[in-house]
Amino acid sequence: QVQLVESGGGLVQAGDSLRLSCAASGRTFSSYSMGWFRQAPGKEREFVAAITWGGARTYYADSVKGRFTISRDNAKNMVYLQMSSLKPEDTAVYYCASERVTYRMGSTTVRDYDHWGQGTQVTVSS
């Protein structure tokens, strides 16, 4: 059974940095692209970043490009989201997700991911 467990969320001030981690288990981690999504109250879940199975390619939402960095460590079955220059509009629950299909380039679409973590809250105060 696939499990994804996020950690690292918290309350920070605008301009601060935070690193989210996601620990994966239950299938061959290195065969799947991984993504980070977020959901603010009253809004739909939205794409934040994705990384291909080997880490060669990364993709970002325009709203976080240049501020967030996604990375992975296949030896540890971990994926990370380094967030800097945080803004109040980054406040949301952040979810780690695993692609539905092996060796597919990172998708920005929720339906292309079939396993999700429980989420970690990130709150940015102004």
VEXBAKE-862793 format. One record per residue (C-alpha): residue in one letter; x, y, z. Coordinates in steps of 0.25 Angstrom, whole numbers, plus 5000, padded with zeros to 4 digits. Example, Ala and Ser with C-alpha at 12.3 -4.5 7.8 and 13.67 -1.06 7.14 Angstrom:
BEGIN
a504949825031
s505549965029
% end
This chain:
BEGIN
q500050005000
v500550144996
q500750245007
l501150385006
v501450465019
e501750615018
s502450695029
g503050825031
g501850925031
g501651035040
l501351185043
v502351275037
q502451425034
a502451485020
g503851475014
d504251355022
s504651215017
l504151075019
r504450935015
l503350835013
s503750685013
c502950565008
a503350425011
a502850315002
s502650165003
g501950054997
r502450044983
t503650074974
f503850224977
s504850244966
s503950204955
y502850314958
s502850464956
m502450534968
g501650664971
w501350774981
f499950834981
r499250924991
q497850964995
a497451095002
p496051105009
g494951114999
k495851084987
e496150964978
r497350894980
e498450954971
f499750904965
v501050964971
a502250874966
a502550744960
i503850664958
t504150554948
w504450414953
g505950434953
g505950574956
a506450624943
r505250724940
t504450804949
y503150884947
y502551004954
a501351084955
d501551224950
s501151274964
v502351204971
k503351204960
g504651264965
r504251254980
f504051104981
t504950984978
i504550834977
s505550724979
r505550584982
d506550474988
n506150344982
a507150274991
k506350325003
n504950314996
m504750464999
v504250584992
y504450724996
l503850864994
q504750984998
m503951104999
s504551245000
s504051385000
l502751335005
k501551425003
p500151425011
e499551364998
d500451244999
t499551205012
a498951065009
v498950925012
y500150865004
y499950724998
c501050624993
a500550534982
s501050424973
e500750404958
r499750304954
v500650254943
t502150214943
y503150294935
r502250404931
m502650544931
g502150624943
s500750664941
t500050794946
t498750724947
v498150664960
r497450544953
d498850494948
y499250464962
d498650344970
h499250354983
w499250474993
g499850505006
q498950555018
g499450695016
t500250795024
q499750935027
v500651055023
t500151195029
v500851325025
s500551445033
s500751585027
% end
